[in-house]
Amino acid sequence: MFGSIGFSEIMVLFVIALLIFGPRKLPEIARSVGQAMREFKKAGEEVSRSLEEPVDEVRERLYQMDEEQRWRS
Protein backbone atom coordinates (compact mmCIF):
# COMPACT_ATOMS: atom_id res chain seq x y z
CA MET A 1 0.00 0.00 0.00
CA PHE A 2 2.79 2.41 0.88
CA GLY A 3 5.24 1.24 -1.77
CA SER A 4 8.77 1.14 -0.47
CA ILE A 5 7.95 2.71 2.92
CA GLY A 6 8.56 0.21 5.69
CA PHE A 7 7.08 -0.12 9.14
CA SER A 8 9.89 1.81 10.83
CA GLU A 9 9.48 4.76 8.45
CA ILE A 10 5.74 4.84 9.11
CA MET A 11 6.39 4.81 12.86
CA VAL A 12 8.88 7.70 12.54
CA LEU A 13 6.30 9.71 10.57
CA PHE A 14 3.67 8.93 13.20
CA VAL A 15 5.93 10.07 16.05
CA ILE A 16 6.82 13.28 14.19
CA ALA A 17 3.13 13.98 13.54
CA LEU A 18 2.37 13.26 17.19
CA LEU A 19 5.04 15.73 18.30
CA ILE A 20 3.92 18.43 15.85
CA PHE A 21 0.15 18.19 16.27
CA GLY A 22 -0.25 16.63 19.71
CA PRO A 23 -2.39 13.72 20.86
CA ARG A 24 -5.67 15.66 20.81
CA LYS A 25 -5.39 16.97 17.25
CA LEU A 26 -3.98 13.82 15.62
CA PRO A 27 -7.25 11.78 15.55
CA GLU A 28 -9.07 14.74 14.02
CA ILE A 29 -6.40 15.08 11.32
CA ALA A 30 -6.50 11.34 10.62
CA ARG A 31 -10.29 11.49 10.29
CA SER A 32 -10.04 14.42 7.86
CA VAL A 33 -7.42 12.63 5.78
CA GLY A 34 -9.60 9.51 5.69
CA GLN A 35 -12.62 11.51 4.53
CA ALA A 36 -10.55 13.25 1.86
CA MET A 37 -9.24 9.92 0.57
CA ARG A 38 -12.76 8.49 0.50
CA GLU A 39 -14.06 11.51 -1.46
CA PHE A 40 -11.14 11.28 -3.89
CA LYS A 41 -11.84 7.59 -4.49
CA LYS A 42 -15.54 8.32 -4.97
CA ALA A 43 -14.78 11.07 -7.49
CA GLY A 44 -12.43 8.76 -9.39
CA GLU A 45 -15.12 6.08 -9.59
CA GLU A 46 -17.62 8.65 -10.89
CA VAL A 47 -15.19 9.76 -13.58
CA SER A 48 -14.59 6.15 -14.59
CA ARG A 49 -18.32 5.50 -14.75
CA SER A 50 -18.97 8.62 -16.79
CA LEU A 51 -16.31 7.56 -19.29
CA GLU A 52 -17.47 3.94 -19.46
CA GLU A 53 -21.11 4.77 -20.27
CA PRO A 54 -20.42 6.43 -23.65
CA VAL A 55 -17.96 3.69 -24.56
CA ASP A 56 -20.57 1.05 -23.77
CA GLU A 57 -23.13 2.89 -25.91
CA VAL A 58 -20.73 3.04 -28.87
CA ARG A 59 -19.85 -0.61 -28.40
CA GLU A 60 -23.55 -1.54 -28.42
CA ARG A 61 -24.21 0.51 -31.57
CA LEU A 62 -21.27 -1.13 -33.35
CA TYR A 63 -22.55 -4.55 -32.35
CA GLN A 64 -26.01 -3.70 -33.69
CA MET A 65 -24.52 -2.44 -36.97
CA ASP A 66 -22.50 -5.63 -37.28
CA GLU A 67 -25.63 -7.73 -36.73
CA GLU A 68 -27.50 -5.72 -39.37
CA GLN A 69 -24.68 -6.28 -41.87
CA ARG A 70 -24.79 -10.02 -41.24
CA TRP A 71 -28.52 -10.14 -41.93
CA ARG A 72 -28.11 -8.18 -45.15
CA SER A 73 -25.42 -10.51 -46.50
PDB file of N, CA, C and O in Angstrom:
ATOM      1  N   MET A   1       0.818  -1.186   0.000  1.00  0.00           N
ATOM      2  CA  MET A   1       0.000   0.000   0.000  1.00  0.00           C
ATOM      3  C   MET A   1       0.865   1.254   0.000  1.00  0.00           C
ATOM      4  O   MET A   1       0.557   2.221  -0.697  1.00  0.00           O
ATOM      5  N   PHE A   2       1.940   1.243   0.774  1.00  0.00           N
ATOM      6  CA  PHE A   2       2.785   2.414   0.882  1.00  0.00           C
ATOM      7  C   PHE A   2       4.035   2.322   0.022  1.00  0.00           C
ATOM      8  O   PHE A   2       4.951   3.128   0.184  1.00  0.00           O
ATOM      9  N   GLY A   3       4.092   1.369  -0.876  1.00  0.00           N
ATOM     10  CA  GLY A   3       5.238   1.245  -1.769  1.00  0.00           C
ATOM     11  C   GLY A   3       6.463   0.766  -1.027  1.00  0.00           C
ATOM     12  O   GLY A   3       6.450  -0.301  -0.415  1.00  0.00           O
ATOM     13  N   SER A   4       7.522   1.552  -1.081  1.00  0.00           N
ATOM     14  CA  SER A   4       8.773   1.136  -0.466  1.00  0.00           C
ATOM     15  C   SER A   4       8.919   1.648   0.968  1.00  0.00           C
ATOM     16  O   SER A   4       9.991   1.503   1.557  1.00  0.00           O
ATOM     17  N   ILE A   5       7.879   2.237   1.541  1.00  0.00           N
ATOM     18  CA  ILE A   5       7.946   2.711   2.921  1.00  0.00           C
ATOM     19  C   ILE A   5       7.731   1.522   3.846  1.00  0.00           C
ATOM     20  O   ILE A   5       6.735   0.808   3.735  1.00  0.00           O
ATOM     21  N   GLY A   6       8.663   1.319   4.747  1.00  0.00           N
ATOM     22  CA  GLY A   6       8.562   0.209   5.690  1.00  0.00           C
ATOM     23  C   GLY A   6       7.876   0.617   6.979  1.00  0.00           C
ATOM     24  O   GLY A   6       7.470   1.765   7.160  1.00  0.00           O
ATOM     25  N   PHE A   7       7.759  -0.359   7.872  1.00  0.00           N
ATOM     26  CA  PHE A   7       7.084  -0.122   9.143  1.00  0.00           C
ATOM     27  C   PHE A   7       7.817   0.921   9.979  1.00  0.00           C
ATOM     28  O   PHE A   7       7.183   1.776  10.597  1.00  0.00           O
ATOM     29  N   SER A   8       9.135   0.859  10.003  1.00  0.00           N
ATOM     30  CA  SER A   8       9.889   1.812  10.827  1.00  0.00           C
ATOM     31  C   SER A   8       9.726   3.239  10.312  1.00  0.00           C
ATOM     32  O   SER A   8       9.646   4.173  11.110  1.00  0.00           O
ATOM     33  N   GLU A   9       9.677   3.424   8.996  1.00  0.00           N
ATOM     34  CA  GLU A   9       9.479   4.764   8.451  1.00  0.00           C
ATOM     35  C   GLU A   9       8.101   5.304   8.801  1.00  0.00           C
ATOM     36  O   GLU A   9       7.947   6.484   9.114  1.00  0.00           O
ATOM     37  N   ILE A  10       7.095   4.427   8.747  1.00  0.00           N
ATOM     38  CA  ILE A  10       5.738   4.840   9.113  1.00  0.00           C
ATOM     39  C   ILE A  10       5.686   5.243  10.582  1.00  0.00           C
ATOM     40  O   ILE A  10       5.037   6.228  10.935  1.00  0.00           O
ATOM     41  N   MET A  11       6.365   4.489  11.433  1.00  0.00           N
ATOM     42  CA  MET A  11       6.389   4.814  12.857  1.00  0.00           C
ATOM     43  C   MET A  11       7.085   6.154  13.104  1.00  0.00           C
ATOM     44  O   MET A  11       6.630   6.942  13.933  1.00  0.00           O
ATOM     45  N   VAL A  12       8.176   6.417  12.396  1.00  0.00           N
ATOM     46  CA  VAL A  12       8.876   7.698  12.542  1.00  0.00           C
ATOM     47  C   VAL A  12       7.955   8.841  12.126  1.00  0.00           C
ATOM     48  O   VAL A  12       7.891   9.865  12.807  1.00  0.00           O
ATOM     49  N   LEU A  13       7.241   8.673  11.011  1.00  0.00           N
ATOM     50  CA  LEU A  13       6.302   9.707  10.574  1.00  0.00           C
ATOM     51  C   LEU A  13       5.190   9.924  11.597  1.00  0.00           C
ATOM     52  O   LEU A  13       4.769  11.055  11.840  1.00  0.00           O
ATOM     53  N   PHE A  14       4.720   8.829  12.191  1.00  0.00           N
ATOM     54  CA  PHE A  14       3.669   8.928  13.198  1.00  0.00           C
ATOM     55  C   PHE A  14       4.164   9.686  14.431  1.00  0.00           C
ATOM     56  O   PHE A  14       3.448  10.532  14.967  1.00  0.00           O
ATOM     57  N   VAL A  15       5.371   9.390  14.878  1.00  0.00           N
ATOM     58  CA  VAL A  15       5.929  10.066  16.049  1.00  0.00           C
ATOM     59  C   VAL A  15       6.136  11.553  15.753  1.00  0.00           C
ATOM     60  O   VAL A  15       5.849  12.400  16.599  1.00  0.00           O
ATOM     61  N   ILE A  16       6.631  11.872  14.557  1.00  0.00           N
ATOM     62  CA  ILE A  16       6.818  13.282  14.194  1.00  0.00           C
ATOM     63  C   ILE A  16       5.472  14.004  14.167  1.00  0.00           C
ATOM     64  O   ILE A  16       5.349  15.116  14.679  1.00  0.00           O
ATOM     65  N   ALA A  17       4.468  13.372  13.571  1.00  0.00           N
ATOM     66  CA  ALA A  17       3.134  13.975  13.539  1.00  0.00           C
ATOM     67  C   ALA A  17       2.586  14.144  14.944  1.00  0.00           C
ATOM     68  O   ALA A  17       1.941  15.150  15.238  1.00  0.00           O
ATOM     69  N   LEU A  18       2.831  13.185  15.811  1.00  0.00           N
ATOM     70  CA  LEU A  18       2.368  13.263  17.192  1.00  0.00           C
ATOM     71  C   LEU A  18       3.033  14.433  17.914  1.00  0.00           C
ATOM     72  O   LEU A  18       2.382  15.150  18.675  1.00  0.00           O
ATOM     73  N   LEU A  19       4.328  14.622  17.674  1.00  0.00           N
ATOM     74  CA  LEU A  19       5.035  15.729  18.299  1.00  0.00           C
ATOM     75  C   LEU A  19       4.579  17.078  17.759  1.00  0.00           C
ATOM     76  O   LEU A  19       4.472  18.043  18.516  1.00  0.00           O
ATOM     77  N   ILE A  20       4.311  17.154  16.463  1.00  0.00           N
ATOM     78  CA  ILE A  20       3.917  18.430  15.855  1.00  0.00           C
ATOM     79  C   ILE A  20       2.486  18.803  16.228  1.00  0.00           C
ATOM     80  O   ILE A  20       2.229  19.937  16.633  1.00  0.00           O
ATOM     81  N   PHE A  21       1.559  17.868  16.097  1.00  0.00           N
ATOM     82  CA  PHE A  21       0.148  18.191  16.271  1.00  0.00           C
ATOM     83  C   PHE A  21      -0.400  17.871  17.650  1.00  0.00           C
ATOM     84  O   PHE A  21      -1.412  18.448  18.047  1.00  0.00           O
ATOM     85  N   GLY A  22       0.223  16.988  18.381  1.00  0.00           N
ATOM     86  CA  GLY A  22      -0.254  16.633  19.710  1.00  0.00           C
ATOM     87  C   GLY A  22      -1.283  15.527  19.666  1.00  0.00           C
ATOM     88  O   GLY A  22      -1.886  15.261  18.627  1.00  0.00           O
ATOM     89  N   PRO A  23      -1.480  14.879  20.817  1.00  0.00           N
ATOM     90  CA  PRO A  23      -2.389  13.721  20.861  1.00  0.00           C
ATOM     91  C   PRO A  23      -3.860  14.075  20.676  1.00  0.00           C
ATOM     92  O   PRO A  23      -4.642  13.217  20.266  1.00  0.00           O
ATOM     93  N   ARG A  24      -4.252  15.286  20.958  1.00  0.00           N
ATOM     94  CA  ARG A  24      -5.666  15.658  20.809  1.00  0.00           C
ATOM     95  C   ARG A  24      -6.021  15.962  19.362  1.00  0.00           C
ATOM     96  O   ARG A  24      -7.133  15.664  18.926  1.00  0.00           O
ATOM     97  N   LYS A  25      -5.116  16.537  18.627  1.00  0.00           N
ATOM     98  CA  LYS A  25      -5.393  16.970  17.253  1.00  0.00           C
ATOM     99  C   LYS A  25      -5.182  15.834  16.239  1.00  0.00           C
ATOM    100  O   LYS A  25      -5.793  15.839  15.170  1.00  0.00           O
ATOM    101  N   LEU A  26      -4.334  14.877  16.566  1.00  0.00           N
ATOM    102  CA  LEU A  26      -3.981  13.818  15.617  1.00  0.00           C
ATOM    103  C   LEU A  26      -5.176  12.976  15.158  1.00  0.00           C
ATOM    104  O   LEU A  26      -5.285  12.715  13.960  1.00  0.00           O
ATOM    105  N   PRO A  27      -6.077  12.536  16.044  1.00  0.00           N
ATOM    106  CA  PRO A  27      -7.248  11.782  15.550  1.00  0.00           C
ATOM    107  C   PRO A  27      -8.131  12.594  14.604  1.00  0.00           C
ATOM    108  O   PRO A  27      -8.676  12.062  13.637  1.00  0.00           O
ATOM    109  N   GLU A  28      -8.265  13.874  14.892  1.00  0.00           N
ATOM    110  CA  GLU A  28      -9.070  14.743  14.024  1.00  0.00           C
ATOM    111  C   GLU A  28      -8.432  14.866  12.634  1.00  0.00           C
ATOM    112  O   GLU A  28      -9.131  14.839  11.621  1.00  0.00           O
ATOM    113  N   ILE A  29      -7.124  14.998  12.595  1.00  0.00           N
ATOM    114  CA  ILE A  29      -6.404  15.082  11.325  1.00  0.00           C
ATOM    115  C   ILE A  29      -6.535  13.771  10.567  1.00  0.00           C
ATOM    116  O   ILE A  29      -6.777  13.773   9.360  1.00  0.00           O
ATOM    117  N   ALA A  30      -6.378  12.653  11.263  1.00  0.00           N
ATOM    118  CA  ALA A  30      -6.503  11.343  10.617  1.00  0.00           C
ATOM    119  C   ALA A  30      -7.906  11.158  10.034  1.00  0.00           C
ATOM    120  O   ALA A  30      -8.062  10.625   8.935  1.00  0.00           O
ATOM    121  N   ARG A  31      -8.911  11.594  10.767  1.00  0.00           N
ATOM    122  CA  ARG A  31     -10.290  11.494  10.286  1.00  0.00           C
ATOM    123  C   ARG A  31     -10.478  12.342   9.023  1.00  0.00           C
ATOM    124  O   ARG A  31     -11.113  11.901   8.065  1.00  0.00           O
ATOM    125  N   SER A  32      -9.931  13.542   9.026  1.00  0.00           N
ATOM    126  CA  SER A  32     -10.041  14.422   7.860  1.00  0.00           C
ATOM    127  C   SER A  32      -9.328  13.832   6.650  1.00  0.00           C
ATOM    128  O   SER A  32      -9.837  13.899   5.531  1.00  0.00           O
ATOM    129  N   VAL A  33      -8.155  13.256   6.873  1.00  0.00           N
ATOM    130  CA  VAL A  33      -7.416  12.627   5.776  1.00  0.00           C
ATOM    131  C   VAL A  33      -8.200  11.436   5.232  1.00  0.00           C
ATOM    132  O   VAL A  33      -8.262  11.235   4.020  1.00  0.00           O
ATOM    133  N   GLY A  34      -8.791  10.653   6.117  1.00  0.00           N
ATOM    134  CA  GLY A  34      -9.599   9.512   5.688  1.00  0.00           C
ATOM    135  C   GLY A  34     -10.801   9.947   4.862  1.00  0.00           C
ATOM    136  O   GLY A  34     -11.115   9.328   3.845  1.00  0.00           O
ATOM    137  N   GLN A  35     -11.473  11.005   5.291  1.00  0.00           N
ATOM    138  CA  GLN A  35     -12.618  11.511   4.529  1.00  0.00           C
ATOM    139  C   GLN A  35     -12.183  12.036   3.170  1.00  0.00           C
ATOM    140  O   GLN A  35     -12.869  11.822   2.171  1.00  0.00           O
ATOM    141  N   ALA A  36     -11.051  12.720   3.130  1.00  0.00           N
ATOM    142  CA  ALA A  36     -10.554  13.248   1.858  1.00  0.00           C
ATOM    143  C   ALA A  36     -10.209  12.112   0.901  1.00  0.00           C
ATOM    144  O   ALA A  36     -10.512  12.189  -0.289  1.00  0.00           O
ATOM    145  N   MET A  37      -9.580  11.064   1.412  1.00  0.00           N
ATOM    146  CA  MET A  37      -9.239   9.919   0.567  1.00  0.00           C
ATOM    147  C   MET A  37     -10.494   9.232   0.052  1.00  0.00           C
ATOM    148  O   MET A  37     -10.546   8.814  -1.105  1.00  0.00           O
ATOM    149  N   ARG A  38     -11.504   9.116   0.904  1.00  0.00           N
ATOM    150  CA  ARG A  38     -12.761   8.495   0.503  1.00  0.00           C
ATOM    151  C   ARG A  38     -13.444   9.314  -0.590  1.00  0.00           C
ATOM    152  O   ARG A  38     -13.952   8.745  -1.557  1.00  0.00           O
ATOM    153  N   GLU A  39     -13.465  10.642  -0.453  1.00  0.00           N
ATOM    154  CA  GLU A  39     -14.062  11.507  -1.463  1.00  0.00           C
ATOM    155  C   GLU A  39     -13.282  11.446  -2.781  1.00  0.00           C
ATOM    156  O   GLU A  39     -13.875  11.463  -3.859  1.00  0.00           O
ATOM    157  N   PHE A  40     -11.961  11.375  -2.686  1.00  0.00           N
ATOM    158  CA  PHE A  40     -11.136  11.279  -3.885  1.00  0.00           C
ATOM    159  C   PHE A  40     -11.418   9.974  -4.629  1.00  0.00           C
ATOM    160  O   PHE A  40     -11.527   9.960  -5.855  1.00  0.00           O
ATOM    161  N   LYS A  41     -11.534   8.881  -3.876  1.00  0.00           N
ATOM    162  CA  LYS A  41     -11.837   7.586  -4.490  1.00  0.00           C
ATOM    163  C   LYS A  41     -13.222   7.614  -5.134  1.00  0.00           C
ATOM    164  O   LYS A  41     -13.412   7.098  -6.235  1.00  0.00           O
ATOM    165  N   LYS A  42     -14.178   8.213  -4.448  1.00  0.00           N
ATOM    166  CA  LYS A  42     -15.542   8.316  -4.966  1.00  0.00           C
ATOM    167  C   LYS A  42     -15.568   9.131  -6.262  1.00  0.00           C
ATOM    168  O   LYS A  42     -16.242   8.755  -7.221  1.00  0.00           O
ATOM    169  N   ALA A  43     -14.835  10.244  -6.287  1.00  0.00           N
ATOM    170  CA  ALA A  43     -14.776  11.074  -7.488  1.00  0.00           C
ATOM    171  C   ALA A  43     -14.122  10.314  -8.637  1.00  0.00           C
ATOM    172  O   ALA A  43     -14.564  10.424  -9.780  1.00  0.00           O
ATOM    173  N   GLY A  44     -13.087   9.555  -8.349  1.00  0.00           N
ATOM    174  CA  GLY A  44     -12.434   8.756  -9.388  1.00  0.00           C
ATOM    175  C   GLY A  44     -13.362   7.711  -9.968  1.00  0.00           C
ATOM    176  O   GLY A  44     -13.360   7.476 -11.177  1.00  0.00           O
ATOM    177  N   GLU A  45     -14.160   7.075  -9.110  1.00  0.00           N
ATOM    178  CA  GLU A  45     -15.120   6.084  -9.590  1.00  0.00           C
ATOM    179  C   GLU A  45     -16.191   6.738 -10.459  1.00  0.00           C
ATOM    180  O   GLU A  45     -16.621   6.157 -11.456  1.00  0.00           O
ATOM    181  N   GLU A  46     -16.623   7.939 -10.087  1.00  0.00           N
ATOM    182  CA  GLU A  46     -17.623   8.647 -10.886  1.00  0.00           C
ATOM    183  C   GLU A  46     -17.071   9.016 -12.261  1.00  0.00           C
ATOM    184  O   GLU A  46     -17.778   8.916 -13.265  1.00  0.00           O
ATOM    185  N   VAL A  47     -15.816   9.439 -12.305  1.00  0.00           N
ATOM    186  CA  VAL A  47     -15.193   9.765 -13.585  1.00  0.00           C
ATOM    187  C   VAL A  47     -15.098   8.511 -14.445  1.00  0.00           C
ATOM    188  O   VAL A  47     -15.395   8.550 -15.639  1.00  0.00           O
ATOM    189  N   SER A  48     -14.687   7.407 -13.844  1.00  0.00           N
ATOM    190  CA  SER A  48     -14.590   6.151 -14.593  1.00  0.00           C
ATOM    191  C   SER A  48     -15.947   5.744 -15.152  1.00  0.00           C
ATOM    192  O   SER A  48     -16.060   5.338 -16.308  1.00  0.00           O
ATOM    193  N   ARG A  49     -16.966   5.857 -14.319  1.00  0.00           N
ATOM    194  CA  ARG A  49     -18.317   5.496 -14.754  1.00  0.00           C
ATOM    195  C   ARG A  49     -18.788   6.407 -15.878  1.00  0.00           C
ATOM    196  O   ARG A  49     -19.396   5.942 -16.842  1.00  0.00           O
ATOM    197  N   SER A  50     -18.510   7.699 -15.760  1.00  0.00           N
ATOM    198  CA  SER A  50     -18.973   8.624 -16.793  1.00  0.00           C
ATOM    199  C   SER A  50     -18.240   8.402 -18.112  1.00  0.00           C
ATOM    200  O   SER A  50     -18.777   8.717 -19.174  1.00  0.00           O
ATOM    201  N   LEU A  51     -17.036   7.870 -18.063  1.00  0.00           N
ATOM    202  CA  LEU A  51     -16.309   7.556 -19.290  1.00  0.00           C
ATOM    203  C   LEU A  51     -16.722   6.202 -19.867  1.00  0.00           C
ATOM    204  O   LEU A  51     -16.703   6.009 -21.082  1.00  0.00           O
ATOM    205  N   GLU A  52     -17.089   5.279 -19.002  1.00  0.00           N
ATOM    206  CA  GLU A  52     -17.472   3.940 -19.459  1.00  0.00           C
ATOM    207  C   GLU A  52     -18.837   3.937 -20.151  1.00  0.00           C
ATOM    208  O   GLU A  52     -19.043   3.181 -21.100  1.00  0.00           O
ATOM    209  N   GLU A  53     -19.761   4.766 -19.691  1.00  0.00           N
ATOM    210  CA  GLU A  53     -21.105   4.768 -20.265  1.00  0.00           C
ATOM    211  C   GLU A  53     -21.104   5.092 -21.759  1.00  0.00           C
ATOM    212  O   GLU A  53     -21.718   4.352 -22.527  1.00  0.00           O
ATOM    213  N   PRO A  54     -20.440   6.169 -22.208  1.00  0.00           N
ATOM    214  CA  PRO A  54     -20.423   6.429 -23.654  1.00  0.00           C
ATOM    215  C   PRO A  54     -19.718   5.328 -24.441  1.00  0.00           C
ATOM    216  O   PRO A  54     -20.130   4.996 -25.552  1.00  0.00           O
ATOM    217  N   VAL A  55     -18.673   4.770 -23.876  1.00  0.00           N
ATOM    218  CA  VAL A  55     -17.962   3.691 -24.561  1.00  0.00           C
ATOM    219  C   VAL A  55     -18.876   2.484 -24.719  1.00  0.00           C
ATOM    220  O   VAL A  55     -18.891   1.849 -25.773  1.00  0.00           O
ATOM    221  N   ASP A  56     -19.630   2.168 -23.687  1.00  0.00           N
ATOM    222  CA  ASP A  56     -20.569   1.052 -23.774  1.00  0.00           C
ATOM    223  C   ASP A  56     -21.650   1.311 -24.821  1.00  0.00           C
ATOM    224  O   ASP A  56     -22.054   0.397 -25.539  1.00  0.00           O
ATOM    225  N   GLU A  57     -22.121   2.562 -24.909  1.00  0.00           N
ATOM    226  CA  GLU A  57     -23.130   2.893 -25.914  1.00  0.00           C
ATOM    227  C   GLU A  57     -22.575   2.716 -27.326  1.00  0.00           C
ATOM    228  O   GLU A  57     -23.245   2.157 -28.195  1.00  0.00           O
ATOM    229  N   VAL A  58     -21.362   3.188 -27.550  1.00  0.00           N
ATOM    230  CA  VAL A  58     -20.735   3.045 -28.874  1.00  0.00           C
ATOM    231  C   VAL A  58     -20.517   1.577 -29.189  1.00  0.00           C
ATOM    232  O   VAL A  58     -20.748   1.141 -30.316  1.00  0.00           O
ATOM    233  N   ARG A  59     -20.077   0.817 -28.207  1.00  0.00           N
ATOM    234  CA  ARG A  59     -19.852  -0.613 -28.401  1.00  0.00           C
ATOM    235  C   ARG A  59     -21.158  -1.311 -28.779  1.00  0.00           C
ATOM    236  O   ARG A  59     -21.170  -2.171 -29.660  1.00  0.00           O
ATOM    237  N   GLU A  60     -22.248  -0.946 -28.119  1.00  0.00           N
ATOM    238  CA  GLU A  60     -23.553  -1.543 -28.419  1.00  0.00           C
ATOM    239  C   GLU A  60     -24.014  -1.168 -29.830  1.00  0.00           C
ATOM    240  O   GLU A  60     -24.542  -2.012 -30.555  1.00  0.00           O
ATOM    241  N   ARG A  61     -23.817   0.090 -30.219  1.00  0.00           N
ATOM    242  CA  ARG A  61     -24.206   0.508 -31.572  1.00  0.00           C
ATOM    243  C   ARG A  61     -23.394  -0.231 -32.633  1.00  0.00           C
ATOM    244  O   ARG A  61     -23.942  -0.639 -33.657  1.00  0.00           O
ATOM    245  N   LEU A  62     -22.105  -0.404 -32.400  1.00  0.00           N
ATOM    246  CA  LEU A  62     -21.271  -1.134 -33.351  1.00  0.00           C
ATOM    247  C   LEU A  62     -21.709  -2.593 -33.459  1.00  0.00           C
ATOM    248  O   LEU A  62     -21.709  -3.171 -34.546  1.00  0.00           O
ATOM    249  N   TYR A  63     -22.075  -3.170 -32.341  1.00  0.00           N
ATOM    250  CA  TYR A  63     -22.550  -4.554 -32.347  1.00  0.00           C
ATOM    251  C   TYR A  63     -23.851  -4.652 -33.150  1.00  0.00           C
ATOM    252  O   TYR A  63     -24.034  -5.587 -33.929  1.00  0.00           O
ATOM    253  N   GLN A  64     -24.747  -3.689 -32.957  1.00  0.00           N
ATOM    254  CA  GLN A  64     -26.009  -3.700 -33.693  1.00  0.00           C
ATOM    255  C   GLN A  64     -25.763  -3.524 -35.192  1.00  0.00           C
ATOM    256  O   GLN A  64     -26.408  -4.185 -36.005  1.00  0.00           O
ATOM    257  N   MET A  65     -24.839  -2.644 -35.560  1.00  0.00           N
ATOM    258  CA  MET A  65     -24.521  -2.443 -36.974  1.00  0.00           C
ATOM    259  C   MET A  65     -23.932  -3.712 -37.573  1.00  0.00           C
ATOM    260  O   MET A  65     -24.236  -4.069 -38.711  1.00  0.00           O
ATOM    261  N   ASP A  66     -23.096  -4.383 -36.810  1.00  0.00           N
ATOM    262  CA  ASP A  66     -22.502  -5.632 -37.282  1.00  0.00           C
ATOM    263  C   ASP A  66     -23.576  -6.691 -37.499  1.00  0.00           C
ATOM    264  O   ASP A  66     -23.533  -7.429 -38.483  1.00  0.00           O
ATOM    265  N   GLU A  67     -24.534  -6.769 -36.589  1.00  0.00           N
ATOM    266  CA  GLU A  67     -25.629  -7.726 -36.733  1.00  0.00           C
ATOM    267  C   GLU A  67     -26.476  -7.403 -37.962  1.00  0.00           C
ATOM    268  O   GLU A  67     -26.899  -8.307 -38.683  1.00  0.00           O
ATOM    269  N   GLU A  68     -26.722  -6.118 -38.199  1.00  0.00           N
ATOM    270  CA  GLU A  68     -27.501  -5.722 -39.374  1.00  0.00           C
ATOM    271  C   GLU A  68     -26.766  -6.093 -40.657  1.00  0.00           C
ATOM    272  O   GLU A  68     -27.395  -6.543 -41.614  1.00  0.00           O
ATOM    273  N   GLN A  69     -25.471  -5.917 -40.694  1.00  0.00           N
ATOM    274  CA  GLN A  69     -24.681  -6.277 -41.866  1.00  0.00           C
ATOM    275  C   GLN A  69     -24.731  -7.781 -42.127  1.00  0.00           C
ATOM    276  O   GLN A  69     -24.771  -8.213 -43.279  1.00  0.00           O
ATOM    277  N   ARG A  70     -24.730  -8.558 -41.078  1.00  0.00           N
ATOM    278  CA  ARG A  70     -24.787 -10.020 -41.243  1.00  0.00           C
ATOM    279  C   ARG A  70     -26.128 -10.440 -41.828  1.00  0.00           C
ATOM    280  O   ARG A  70     -26.188 -11.353 -42.652  1.00  0.00           O
ATOM    281  N   TRP A  71     -27.201  -9.780 -41.408  1.00  0.00           N
ATOM    282  CA  TRP A  71     -28.519 -10.136 -41.929  1.00  0.00           C
ATOM    283  C   TRP A  71     -28.674  -9.721 -43.385  1.00  0.00           C
ATOM    284  O   TRP A  71     -29.392 -10.373 -44.144  1.00  0.00           O
ATOM    285  N   ARG A  72     -28.014  -8.655 -43.774  1.00  0.00           N
ATOM    286  CA  ARG A  72     -28.106  -8.178 -45.149  1.00  0.00           C
ATOM    287  C   ARG A  72     -27.328  -9.076 -46.102  1.00  0.00           C
ATOM    288  O   ARG A  72     -27.683  -9.202 -47.273  1.00  0.00           O
ATOM    289  N   SER A  73     -26.283  -9.688 -45.606  1.00  0.00           N
ATOM    290  CA  SER A  73     -25.424 -10.513 -46.499  1.00  0.00           C
ATOM    291  C   SER A  73     -26.045 -11.833 -46.844  1.00  0.00           C
ATOM    292  O   SER A  73     -25.449 -12.623 -47.576  1.00  0.00           O
TER     293      SER A  73
END
